[in-house]
Amino acid sequence: MGLHLNDNGDDLQENHEINVTPFIDVMLVLLIIFMVAAPLATVDVKIDLPASSAKPAPRPDKPIYLSIKEDNKLFLDNDEVQPAMLGAMLDKLTRNDKEKTIFVRGDKGVEYGDLMEVMDSLRGTGYLKIGLVGLETVGAQ
């Protein structure tokens, strides 16, 4: 019995196609893992913050208000003031009493960084007692 080159006999023909079934199985397992793990990775804590029902502090006889408008203009009581002149104007109003509380009224549209700059300039001029003014809630629960 000789060996014939063209005789295939029981030999199987090679298949050059990629078998994608194992890849699909792996992808389905990964999909299930991510579907289970994704909700655990997010924090969704719903809380109901309480409103302040504290009595407002007594107001001094002649409070000094520093107002910051939405366009970042400063007003000391009712007069517009330049940021460079803020310390001198406060010294004039308070008669150099650095212990007086300055009440800061900021518009809702004022950015946090701008408000911090004004508070830093107050601190730089020596006025360390700063009160933030907001609306009082009526009928807070």
C-alpha positions, 0 to 999 in steps of 0.5 A: 500500500502506497501513500497517495497524495490526493487520497484524503481518506478519513482526514477532515478538511481544514476550516478557515472560518473563525468560531465566534461562539466562545467570544459571544459567551465571554461577552454575555458573561461580561455584560451580566457582570457590568449590569450587576455591578453598575447600580452598585457603583452609583450613589443615589441617596435621597435626603430631605434637608431641614429648613432653619427654624432658628430665631434670627439674631438681634440686629444692631441699631445701625447695621452696615450692609455690603451688597454685591449685585449680580454684575459684581458692583459693590454697594456700602449701604446705598452708595456704590463703592470701588473695591479699592476704596472699600477699606477706607469707606468702612473705616469712615462708616465704623469710625475705625471700629474693627469689631463691628459686624459687616453684613454681606448681602449677595445676589443669587447670580454672584459666583462663589469665587467673586463672593470669596474675593469680597470677603477676603478683601474685608478680612484684609482690611481688618474686619473679621466679623462678617454676617451673611444675609439671606431670606428668612423662610416663613413657616419652615417645618 
